[in-house]
Amino acid sequence: MMKAFKLVQWGQPGQYAEIPKPKPGPNDVLIRMRAAGLCRSDLDMMDSQPGSEPYAAAVDADYVLGHENAGYVAALGANVTDLAVGEAVVVHHMPHCGNCRACTDGMENRCQAFKRGAIATGRGCGGDGGLAEFLVAPRAEVISVGFDVDPADYAPLTDAAVTAYHAVQTVVQRLKPGTSAALIGIGGLGTYGVQFVKLLSAAQIYAVDTSKDRLKVAREVEADAAVLSPEGDNGDDGKRAGDEIMELTRGRGVDVIIDFVGSTATLQLAARISRPRGRIVLVGMHPGGALEVGWGRMATSCEFAVSLGSTRQDLREVCDLARLGKLRIDVQRFGFDRIPEAYEKLRAGTLTGRAVVVFPNPEEKKDVGVARQGYGYLRSKL
């Protein structure tokens, strides 16, 4: 048996439980969990009422939460020969079958075998995730990060960072010198989004948010302009975000807008600031968010796309960037016994980084908390 944290019933907080330790099949990897990141979608699942969209209408409750997973190889299935026990690994957050048309077309993030309505099922969403001592995953969905790293530092990369990376990759060819990108919502995903646009292009970056603190972070990761949105404090100049961005672009509008929020207000802002032949990419799943389209409602020839998740190659590239020290990764660590507290802070918006639940490392004499700030580490006790 092992300890786990489960969503037992829709509309109720998660709870601790004792469950059987999983066993790997011949093509699987048994992972001793080191860290599992927490996500707003976990709260959305807990808050879901029976039968409601998108989660409770698609999957049954009673599963272990946690879809941002990292740890050490504990055991290997008989057919797995290219990993070693003790190797640090991360798990891609989107299962795939490898056989459907989407998978064979190179779009494994849109795998039809795991699609249920607007969501994809998998570990931590319909199936057992990583908020437990051990996790089993198919070898095809496990990526090595080596022997010389603490995989806890990589947990938030497996969803928050890689989802932002995939969205940026869908537009990076448009971001030539002289172009611009607006990123709406500078939270866990948006902060990474700013960094990826900066790393992969020469575009002018406009960061948009309702929080001055988050916009300060955007500036720290080298956004060129930080714009307070209409829903927040408009600051000294009294300008609304759309007017300010149009002024910054001298009336030209923005080439690429990535919306990490997805509310009706943010989508309307995106449509307002797009230039002709621009592109709006929707990532956020704000409940009820929608955009009316038609003549006069957005720039002519403006394209609209929904970006879903990521691919394994995306995750491999993001992990490589992290190993090279190219990413700022803000993490607030919590012990396994503090999961409810971590979710409370996530709900209240009082975290000082991405929430990550950390399991003890047997090689450490004592467990420590790490808040990664800037491009270095700040260590403190849990």
C-alpha positions in Angstrom: 0.0 0.0 0.0 1.0 3.6 -0.4 -0.2 7.1 0.5 -2.1 9.2 -2.2 -4.2 12.3 -2.5 -7.4 11.6 -4.5 -10.4 13.4 -5.9 -13.0 11.0 -4.5 -16.3 12.8 -5.3 -17.1 15.7 -7.6 -17.7 19.0 -5.9 -15.6 18.0 -2.9 -12.0 18.8 -1.9 -9.4 16.1 -2.5 -8.5 13.8 0.4 -5.8 11.5 1.6 -6.1 7.7 1.0 -4.2 4.5 1.2 -4.2 2.7 -2.2 -2.3 -0.3 -3.6 1.2 0.4 -5.0 1.0 0.1 -8.8 3.0 -2.5 -10.8 4.5 -1.8 -14.2 3.6 -3.8 -17.2 6.2 -5.0 -19.7 6.3 -1.6 -21.5 6.0 0.6 -18.4 8.1 2.5 -16.0 7.5 2.6 -12.2 8.5 6.0 -10.9 9.2 6.9 -7.3 7.7 10.3 -7.2 9.9 13.2 -6.3 7.5 16.1 -7.1 4.0 16.8 -8.5 3.0 20.3 -9.6 -0.4 21.6 -8.7 -2.6 23.4 -11.3 -5.7 25.5 -11.5 -7.4 22.7 -13.4 -7.1 20.6 -10.3 -9.4 23.1 -8.5 -11.7 23.2 -11.5 -12.0 19.4 -11.2 -12.7 19.5 -7.4 -15.3 22.2 -7.9 -17.1 20.3 -10.7 -20.6 19.3 -10.0 -21.7 15.8 -11.1 -22.4 15.7 -14.8 -21.0 19.2 -15.4 -18.8 20.2 -18.3 -16.0 19.7 -19.1 -14.6 17.3 -16.5 -17.5 15.6 -14.6 -19.3 15.0 -17.9 -16.3 13.2 -19.4 -14.7 11.1 -16.6 -15.6 9.4 -13.4 -14.3 10.7 -10.1 -12.2 8.6 -7.6 -8.7 9.0 -9.0 -5.3 10.3 -7.8 -4.7 14.0 -8.7 -1.5 15.3 -10.1 -0.6 15.8 -13.8 2.8 17.6 -13.5 5.0 14.7 -12.5 8.7 14.1 -12.0 10.7 11.5 -10.1 13.2 8.6 -10.2 13.0 5.3 -12.0 12.2 2.7 -9.4 11.6 -0.3 -11.7 11.4 -1.2 -15.4 9.0 -3.4 -17.4 10.6 -6.3 -19.1 10.6 -4.6 -22.5 12.2 -1.3 -21.3 16.0 -1.4 -21.8 17.0 2.3 -22.3 16.5 3.6 -18.8 18.2 2.8 -15.5 16.9 2.5 -12.0 17.7 5.8 -10.2 17.5 7.9 -13.4 15.6 11.2 -13.0 12.6 11.4 -15.3 9.6 13.6 -16.1 6.3 12.4 -17.5 4.5 14.0 -20.4 1.1 15.1 -19.2 -0.9 14.0 -22.3 -1.2 10.3 -22.9 -1.4 9.1 -26.5 -2.2 5.9 -28.3 0.3 6.2 -31.2 -2.2 4.7 -33.6 -5.0 7.2 -34.3 -4.9 9.6 -37.2 -3.9 12.5 -35.0 -0.9 10.5 -33.5 0.3 9.3 -36.9 0.0 12.8 -38.3 2.4 14.0 -35.5 -0.3 15.6 -33.4 -0.2 13.3 -30.4 -1.6 16.1 -28.2 -4.9 15.7 -30.0 -5.0 11.9 -29.7 -8.5 10.7 -30.3 -8.2 7.6 -28.0 -8.0 9.8 -24.9 -10.2 12.7 -26.0 -13.4 13.2 -24.0 -15.4 16.3 -25.2 -13.2 19.4 -24.6 -10.6 17.6 -22.5 -8.1 14.8 -22.8 -8.1 12.2 -20.1 -5.0 10.9 -18.5 -3.0 10.8 -15.3 -4.6 13.2 -12.8 -7.7 13.6 -14.9 -9.7 10.5 -14.9 -6.7 8.2 -14.3 -4.3 8.0 -11.3 -1.8 10.9 -11.2 1.3 11.7 -9.3 0.1 12.8 -5.9 1.2 9.4 -4.6 4.4 7.7 -3.6 4.6 5.8 -6.9 3.3 6.3 -10.4 3.3 4.0 -13.4 3.6 5.4 -16.9 4.2 4.0 -20.4 7.9 4.2 -21.5 6.8 6.2 -24.5 5.6 9.0 -22.2 8.6 9.2 -19.9 11.6 11.5 -20.7 14.9 11.3 -19.0 16.5 14.4 -17.5 19.7 12.6 -16.4 21.3 11.5 -13.1 22.7 14.9 -11.9 19.5 16.9 -11.4 16.7 17.1 -8.8 13.6 16.2 -10.8 11.6 18.4 -8.5 12.9 21.4 -10.4 11.3 20.0 -13.6 7.8 19.2 -12.3 6.2 22.5 -13.4 7.7 22.2 -16.8 5.6 19.2 -17.7 2.4 21.1 -18.1 2.6 24.9 -17.3 5.8 25.5 -19.2 5.4 23.0 -22.0 1.8 24.1 -22.8 3.0 27.7 -23.1 5.9 26.5 -25.3 3.6 24.7 -27.6 1.4 27.7 -28.0 4.4 29.9 -28.9 5.7 27.3 -31.3 2.5 27.6 -33.3 3.2 31.2 -34.1 7.0 31.6 -33.8 7.4 31.6 -37.6 5.4 34.8 -37.7 7.5 36.6 -35.1 10.2 38.1 -37.3 12.1 41.3 -36.5 9.7 44.2 -36.4 6.7 42.1 -35.3 5.0 42.1 -32.0 3.4 39.6 -29.6 0.9 40.3 -26.8 0.6 37.7 -24.0 -2.6 38.0 -21.9 -2.4 36.6 -18.4 1.1 36.5 -16.8 0.5 33.6 -14.3 2.1 30.2 -14.3 1.8 29.8 -18.0 2.1 33.4 -19.2 5.5 33.9 -17.4 6.9 31.0 -19.4 5.2 32.3 -22.5 7.1 35.6 -22.2 10.4 33.8 -21.8 9.8 31.5 -24.8 8.9 34.4 -27.1 12.0 36.2 -26.0 14.2 33.1 -26.5 12.8 32.1 -29.9 12.2 35.5 -31.6 13.0 39.1 -31.9 9.4 40.3 -31.5 8.4 43.2 -29.3 6.6 41.6 -26.3 3.6 43.2 -24.6 2.6 41.5 -21.3 -1.0 42.1 -20.2 -2.5 41.3 -16.7 -4.8 42.6 -14.0 -2.0 42.4 -11.4 0.9 44.9 -11.0 2.9 42.2 -9.2 2.6 39.8 -12.1 3.5 42.5 -14.5 6.6 43.2 -12.5 7.6 39.6 -13.0 6.9 40.0 -16.7 9.3 42.9 -16.8 11.9 40.8 -14.9 11.7 38.1 -17.6 12.2 40.8 -20.2 8.8 41.7 -21.6 9.2 45.0 -23.5 6.1 46.6 -22.1 3.7 45.7 -19.2 0.1 46.7 -19.7 -2.4 46.7 -16.9 -5.7 45.3 -18.1 -9.1 47.1 -17.9 -10.3 44.7 -15.2 -7.6 45.9 -12.8 -6.2 49.2 -11.5 -5.5 51.3 -14.6 -2.6 53.1 -13.1 -1.6 56.7 -13.4 -2.2 57.2 -17.1 -5.8 56.0 -16.9 -5.5 54.2 -20.3 -7.4 51.0 -20.9 -5.2 48.1 -22.1 -6.5 48.2 -25.7 -5.9 51.9 -26.2 -2.5 51.6 -24.6 -1.4 48.7 -26.8 -2.7 50.4 -30.0 -0.7 53.5 -29.0 2.4 51.4 -28.4 2.1 49.9 -31.8 1.3 53.3 -33.4 -2.1 52.1 -34.5 -0.7 49.1 -36.3 -2.0 46.4 -33.9 -0.3 43.2 -32.7 0.9 40.4 -35.0 0.3 37.6 -32.5 -1.9 37.5 -29.3 -1.7 34.5 -27.0 -4.5 34.5 -24.4 -3.7 32.4 -21.3 -6.9 33.4 -19.6 -9.7 32.8 -22.1 -12.4 35.0 -20.5 -14.8 36.9 -22.7 -13.1 40.1 -21.7 -9.6 38.9 -22.6 -10.8 37.4 -25.9 -12.5 40.7 -26.8 -9.2 42.5 -25.9 -7.3 40.1 -28.2 -9.7 40.8 -31.1 -9.5 44.5 -30.5 -5.7 44.7 -30.7 -5.0 42.3 -33.5 -3.7 43.7 -36.7 -5.0 42.6 -40.1 -3.7 39.1 -40.9 -2.8 38.7 -37.2 -3.3 35.5 -35.2 -5.1 35.0 -31.9 -4.1 31.8 -30.0 -6.4 30.7 -27.1 -4.9 28.6 -24.3 -6.9 29.5 -21.2 -10.1 27.7 -20.3 -11.9 30.4 -18.3 -15.5 29.2 -17.7 -17.9 30.7 -20.2 -15.3 32.6 -22.1 -16.4 33.2 -25.7 -15.7 35.6 -28.6 -18.2 36.7 -31.3 -16.6 36.9 -34.7 -17.7 38.6 -37.9 -17.2 41.6 -40.0 -16.2 44.6 -37.9 -15.6 42.5 -34.8 -11.9 41.8 -35.5 -9.3 42.8 -38.0 -9.7 41.5 -41.6 -8.0 38.2 -42.3 -7.3 37.7 -38.6 -6.9 34.0 -37.7 -8.1 32.3 -34.5 -6.8 29.1 -33.1 -7.1 27.0 -30.0 -3.8 25.6 -28.7 -4.1 22.3 -26.8 -1.4 20.9 -24.6 1.9 19.8 -26.1 3.9 17.0 -27.6 6.7 14.9 -26.1 9.2 16.8 -28.3 8.0 20.0 -26.9 8.7 18.7 -23.3 12.1 17.4 -24.3 13.1 20.9 -25.7 11.8 22.7 -22.6 13.8 20.4 -20.3 16.9 21.1 -22.5 16.3 24.8 -22.1 16.0 24.3 -18.3 19.2 22.3 -18.2 21.0 25.1 -20.0 19.8 27.6 -17.4 17.8 29.5 -19.9 14.5 29.5 -17.9 13.4 31.3 -14.8 11.4 28.7 -12.8 9.5 30.1 -9.7 8.5 27.3 -7.4 7.0 27.2 -3.9 7.5 23.7 -2.4 5.1 21.9 0.0 5.5 18.6 1.8 3.0 15.8 1.0 1.2 16.5 4.3 0.5 20.1 3.2 -1.4 19.5 0.0 -4.7 21.0 1.2 -2.8 24.2 2.3 -1.1 24.3 -1.1 -4.4 24.1 -2.9 -5.8 26.9 -0.6 -3.0 29.2 -1.5 -3.4 28.4 -5.2 -7.1 29.2 -4.9 -6.4 32.4 -3.0 -3.7 33.5 -5.4 -1.1 33.9 -2.7 1.6 31.6 -4.0 5.1 33.0 -4.6 5.7 30.5 -7.4 4.2 27.4 -9.0 3.0 25.1 -6.2 4.9 21.8 -6.2 4.4 19.0 -3.8 7.7 17.4 -2.9 8.3 13.9 -1.7 11.4 13.2 0.5 14.6 12.3 -1.3 16.2 9.3 0.4 19.6 10.7 -0.4 19.0 13.9 1.5 19.5 14.0 5.3 16.6 16.4 5.5 14.0 17.7 3.1 14.2 21.3 2.1 12.0 23.8 0.3 13.2 25.5 -2.8 11.8 28.7 -4.2 13.6 29.3 -7.5 13.8 33.0 -8.1 15.5 34.7 -11.0 18.0 32.2 -12.4 19.3 30.7 -9.2 18.1 28.9 -6.1 16.9 30.1 -2.7 16.8 27.4 -0.1 14.6 27.3 3.0 13.0 24.7 5.3 9.5 23.4 4.4 
